[in-house]
Each structure stands twice: as structure tokens, then as C-alpha cells.
Amino acid sequence: MVFENLEQVKSLSIAEKKANLNPENRFKLVKSLHRSNMMLNPLNLEHLNRLDSLNCDCVTLNLEDAIAPSKKEEALINIAYFLSHLKSTKSEIIIRVNPFNEGRIKEIEFLEPYCFNAIRVSKVKSEDEVIYALNLLDRNKEVHISLETKEAFNSLNSWQINNSRFTRANLGILDLLASLKLPQSLLKIENPTISYILSKFLIDCKTIGIEPVSFMYQDYKDIEGFKEFCKFERELGLKSKACMGPAQVEIANKIFAPTIEEIKRAKTIKEAFEESSKKDINGFMHPEYGFIDEPIYKDALNMLNSFK
């Protein structure tokens, strides 16, 4: 727990929290496997108080559509207050800010001095917005986007940002369907339109060298439905998913983790190819995994690198 006495924190006014902010507070930031990305409402202090013990690979502190306009400032100050007192974390910390066209640039400017991994910009339409966010942040912080508009969905694969700090896109499929004027009733496993959206999103992200994160499954009580979507997305090639609550996190962590056999195969192929290439042999038969050549070797490297 961040605070032993949370009731005392609950009793503080916004002004009292502002008076006790410490943007100089630093803790070790986590960067490891990314299978689960749990959304957290910063108006819920019980949830914020677990920032140091969550089992998700990433936690996204959400300032956007789940927060009413009248509560935006309170949510922002709550984030800053807990980051001011956090001593450690097991998860990447990402802050989802509001769209720039809503005058929310000040959110990034206010949060920039604090310790966290990345800003996630909502409702992005063009690469210019990403570049602008990168310029607002220091060199130790990444920029992610929520891909929720038809403009970004159509143009993502042509973006030429060329900045290693632009690392991730999160698919906001409900907003995207609305932007495309398509009904949410399409959102079913193996619906051809949904399969196309997921496949295009995956390939476009990979084309420009960023990580794709699949959408949040809103029906958090439908555990089996969530599990089946995770399995389907993994078969498509996705490796991480937005989560709503610990139960979804547990499932995503299990399904998107590399299996023992996948790791064994990749390591064996890597070692066998590198040993064979020393003898100038780049194609050979392996007793367990059949014919191995350079494309097979590259696939093994990609698998090992993707789960670091």
C-alpha cells in the first residue's frame, strides 16, 4: 500500500493535496513483459493505493472519458499526489490524458516533472499530435496513443515520426467503431470486420515499429468471453491487451505469456543456427525442428526479443 492510513488521505481537500505534492519523488521504473494493461480510475483512492502491488504489467491512470469534466482536476491532483509518495512499483505507469483539442495540453505540462513511464494521448488523428507530445515530455518518458479515430486508423502505417520514444498504440475499438459509423454489435470473435480491424491495426503498428495493444473487453463479468477473445487475438499475433480489473489481468498474463515450448524451440533454433553459421552453413536439418535457415532463425530471434 502507498499509504497505511488511507482514510487520512480521503479527508484531504484538493488544495491540501496540492500543498503536499513532490514532483522530485523518484522510484525505480519497471519495463518488462507487456501482456496486460489495466485501466485505473484515479478518483478511486483504494485503487490508487495499490499502485505498488498490482499484478498487471502496465497500469494506465485514466484522465479521459471515464472522468466527468467537473472531476478532471481532482483526478489529476490525485495522480500527482500518489506519484509524490510512491516508493516502488511492479508495473509500468502510464497516464492517459485528454485530447489536445479539449485544451488538455496543460495536463502533460503539469505531470511532466513526476516519475512515470509514459503519456498516452487520446483521440489522436495525426502524427503531428504525437510529435507535439514528444516535445512536451523529457527524454526519459515515452508517448503512447489511443487509436480511436478513423483518421488515425487510415493513416497510421504512413506516419514517419522516427522517434524511439513513440512506442505503443492502444486500440480503442468502441470509439473507432463509432468514428467509422459501425455498430458495436459487430464486436464478436471472428466477425470478418473485427478480424480485419485487429489485423490491420497489428500490421500497421508493426510496419512503423510500435507495439499494438488490443482493446478493453467492457463486460468484466464475462470471464469466458474475455478469455476467448484473448486466445483469438494471440492467434492473430497480438501479445497484449487492455484489462478491466484483476480477473482480466490474470487471464491476459497467462494467455499472452510465452509457453515453455515456444521458448525452448526459439532458443534451440538460435543456438543451432549460430553454431552452424560458424561453419558457413546457413541451411540444415535439425532432428527436432526440421529444416532451419535464416528466416527460421530470424523468427526465433523475434520471438525471444518480443518477450524480453
C-alpha positions in Angstrom: 0.0 0.0 0.0 1.2 3.5 -0.8 -0.4 4.9 2.4 -1.0 3.0 5.6 -3.7 5.4 6.6 -5.9 5.9 3.5 -8.7 7.5 5.5 -6.5 10.4 6.3 -5.8 10.9 2.5 -9.5 10.7 1.8 -10.1 13.6 4.2 -7.8 16.0 2.3 -9.2 18.7 0.1 -7.8 19.3 -3.4 -6.0 22.3 -2.0 -4.4 20.3 0.8 -3.2 17.7 -1.7 -1.7 20.4 -3.9 0.2 21.8 -0.9 1.9 18.4 -0.4 2.9 17.5 -4.0 6.5 16.4 -4.6 7.4 16.1 -8.3 11.0 15.4 -7.2 10.0 12.0 -5.8 11.7 9.2 -7.7 11.4 5.4 -7.7 12.6 2.6 -10.0 10.5 2.4 -13.1 9.6 -1.0 -14.4 10.0 -2.2 -18.0 9.5 -5.9 -18.8 6.9 -8.2 -20.3 3.8 -6.4 -21.6 0.8 -8.8 -21.6 -1.7 -6.9 -19.5 -2.5 -3.1 -19.3 -5.1 -2.4 -16.6 -7.1 0.8 -16.7 -7.4 2.5 -13.3 -9.8 5.4 -12.3 -7.8 8.0 -10.3 -10.9 9.1 -8.4 -10.9 5.7 -6.7 -8.3 6.1 -3.9 -8.4 2.5 -2.9 -7.2 1.6 -6.4 -4.5 4.2 -6.4 -3.3 3.0 -3.1 -2.4 -0.4 -4.7 -0.1 1.2 -7.2 2.9 -0.5 -5.6 1.4 -4.0 -5.6 -0.7 -4.5 -8.8 0.0 -7.7 -10.8 -0.6 -6.1 -14.2 2.4 -5.5 -16.4 1.2 -1.9 -17.0 -1.3 0.3 -15.2 -2.9 3.2 -17.1 -4.2 6.1 -14.9 -7.1 7.3 -16.9 -7.9 11.1 -17.1 -10.1 10.8 -20.1 -13.6 9.6 -20.9 -14.3 7.8 -17.6 -13.8 11.1 -15.7 -16.6 13.8 -15.8 -15.4 17.3 -16.7 -16.1 18.6 -13.2 -13.8 15.9 -11.8 -10.8 16.3 -14.1 -8.8 18.5 -11.8 -9.4 16.2 -8.8 -8.3 13.1 -10.8 -5.2 15.0 -12.0 -4.2 16.0 -8.5 -4.9 12.5 -7.1 -2.4 11.1 -9.7 0.2 13.7 -8.8 -0.3 13.2 -5.1 0.2 9.4 -5.2 3.2 9.7 -7.5 4.6 12.1 -5.0 4.5 9.4 -2.3 5.0 6.2 -4.2 8.2 4.3 -3.3 8.1 1.3 -5.6 6.0 -0.3 -8.3 5.7 -3.7 -10.1 4.0 -2.2 -13.2 4.8 0.3 -15.9 2.9 3.6 -15.1 1.1 5.2 -18.0 -1.1 8.3 -17.8 -3.9 8.7 -20.3 -4.5 12.3 -21.0 -7.4 14.0 -22.7 -7.4 15.0 -26.4 -5.4 18.1 -27.3 -8.5 19.7 -28.9 -10.1 19.8 -25.5 -7.4 22.2 -24.2 -5.7 19.5 -22.1 -2.1 20.2 -23.1 -1.7 21.6 -19.6 -2.2 18.1 -18.2 1.0 17.0 -19.8 2.9 20.1 -18.8 1.7 19.7 -15.2 2.6 16.0 -15.0 5.9 16.1 -16.9 8.1 16.5 -13.8 6.7 13.5 -12.0 8.1 9.9 -12.2 6.2 7.6 -14.6 6.9 5.7 -17.8 4.6 7.2 -20.5 1.9 9.6 -21.5 -1.0 8.1 -23.6 -2.7 10.7 -25.8 -6.4 10.1 -26.6 -8.4 10.5 -29.8 -5.3 11.1 -31.9 -5.9 11.9 -35.6 -2.4 12.7 -37.0 1.2 12.2 -36.3 1.6 15.9 -35.5 -0.1 15.3 -32.2 2.4 12.6 -31.3 5.3 14.8 -32.2 3.9 17.7 -30.2 3.5 15.4 -27.1 7.1 14.1 -27.6 8.3 17.7 -27.5 6.4 18.4 -24.3 8.0 15.5 -22.4 11.6 14.9 -21.3 13.7 12.3 -22.9 13.0 9.7 -20.2 9.3 9.4 -21.0 7.5 7.6 -23.8 4.5 8.6 -25.8 1.7 6.2 -26.5 -1.6 6.8 -28.4 -5.1 5.6 -28.2 -6.1 4.7 -31.7 -9.8 5.6 -31.7 -10.4 7.7 -34.9 -10.9 6.8 -38.5 -8.2 9.3 -39.4 -5.5 7.6 -37.4 -6.8 4.1 -38.4 -6.5 5.1 -42.1 -3.0 6.8 -41.9 -1.0 5.1 -39.1 1.1 3.0 -41.5 2.3 6.1 -43.2 3.4 8.0 -40.1 7.1 8.9 -40.1 7.8 10.1 -36.6 11.3 8.5 -36.3 11.5 8.9 -32.5 12.3 5.8 -30.4 10.1 7.3 -27.6 6.9 6.7 -29.6 6.4 3.1 -28.7 2.8 1.9 -28.4 -0.7 2.2 -29.8 -3.7 1.1 -27.8 -6.8 0.1 -29.8 -10.0 1.9 -28.6 -12.3 -0.2 -30.6 -15.6 1.2 -29.4 -14.6 4.7 -30.2 -13.2 3.6 -33.5 -16.4 1.8 -34.5 -18.3 5.0 -33.6 -15.9 7.0 -35.7 -16.4 4.6 -38.6 -20.2 4.7 -38.0 -20.2 1.0 -37.5 -22.4 -0.7 -34.8 -20.9 -2.2 -31.7 -22.9 -5.3 -32.3 -20.1 -6.4 -34.7 -17.8 -6.9 -31.8 -17.7 -10.7 -31.9 -14.9 -13.2 -32.3 -14.2 -14.0 -36.0 -16.6 -11.3 -37.3 -14.8 -10.5 -40.5 -14.9 -6.7 -40.0 -13.5 -7.1 -36.4 -10.8 -9.5 -37.7 -9.9 -7.0 -40.4 -9.7 -4.1 -37.9 -7.5 -6.2 -35.5 -5.3 -7.5 -38.3 -4.8 -4.0 -39.9 -4.1 -2.5 -36.5 -1.5 -5.1 -35.8 0.3 -4.9 -39.2 0.2 -1.1 -39.3 1.8 -0.9 -35.8 4.4 -3.4 -36.8 5.1 -1.6 -40.0 6.1 1.6 -38.2 7.8 -0.2 -35.3 5.5 0.3 -32.4 3.7 -2.1 -30.1 0.0 -2.8 -30.6 -2.2 -3.3 -27.6 -5.7 -4.8 -28.1 -8.9 -3.3 -26.9 -10.6 -3.4 -23.5 -13.3 -6.0 -23.1 -16.0 -4.0 -21.3 -18.1 -6.8 -19.9 -15.8 -7.6 -17.0 -18.2 -10.2 -15.6 -18.0 -12.3 -18.8 -14.7 -14.1 -17.9 -15.1 -16.8 -20.6 -15.8 -14.3 -23.3 -12.7 -12.3 -22.3 -10.6 -15.5 -22.3 -11.8 -16.5 -25.8 -11.0 -13.0 -27.2 -7.5 -13.2 -25.7 -6.9 -16.6 -27.3 -8.2 -15.3 -30.7 -6.0 -12.2 -30.5 -2.9 -14.2 -29.6 -3.5 -16.4 -32.7 -3.7 -13.3 -34.8 -0.2 -12.2 -33.4 -1.1 -9.7 -30.7 0.7 -10.0 -27.4 -1.0 -7.7 -25.0 -4.5 -6.5 -24.0 -6.2 -3.7 -22.1 -7.8 -5.1 -18.9 -10.6 -4.1 -16.6 -9.8 -5.4 -13.1 -7.5 -8.1 -11.6 -9.5 -11.1 -13.0 -8.9 -10.0 -16.6 -5.2 -9.3 -15.7 -4.7 -12.8 -14.5 -6.1 -14.3 -17.7 -4.2 -11.9 -20.0 -0.9 -12.6 -18.2 -1.4 -16.3 -18.7 -2.6 -16.4 -22.3 -0.1 -13.8 -23.7 2.9 -15.2 -21.9 5.3 -17.3 -24.0 4.9 -21.1 -23.4 7.8 -23.2 -22.2 7.8 -25.0 -25.6 8.0 -21.7 -27.5 11.0 -20.5 -25.5 12.7 -23.9 -25.8 12.2 -24.0 -29.6 13.4 -20.5 -30.2 16.5 -20.9 -28.0 17.4 -24.2 -29.6 17.0 -22.8 -33.1 19.0 -19.7 -32.2 21.9 -21.8 -30.8 21.8 -24.3 -33.6 21.9 -21.7 -36.4 24.6 -19.6 -34.8 26.8 -22.7 -34.3 26.1 -23.9 -37.9 26.8 -20.4 -39.4 30.3 -20.5 -37.9 30.9 -23.3 -40.4 29.4 -21.2 -43.2 26.3 -23.4 -43.2 23.1 -21.4 -43.2 20.6 -24.2 -44.0 20.5 -27.6 -42.3 18.1 -30.2 -41.0 17.5 -30.3 -37.2 16.5 -33.6 -35.6 13.6 -32.0 -33.7 12.6 -28.9 -35.6 13.2 -29.9 -39.2 14.8 -27.6 -41.8 16.4 -24.4 -40.4 17.6 -21.5 -42.4 18.0 -17.7 -41.9 14.2 -16.9 -42.0 13.6 -19.6 -39.3 16.4 -18.1 -37.3 15.0 -14.6 -37.6 11.6 -15.8 -36.4 13.3 -17.4 -33.3 15.1 -14.1 -32.6 11.8 -12.1 -33.0 10.1 -14.4 -30.5 12.8 -14.2 -27.9 13.1 -10.4 -28.3 9.3 -9.8 -28.1 9.1 -11.4 -24.7 12.1 -9.7 -23.0 
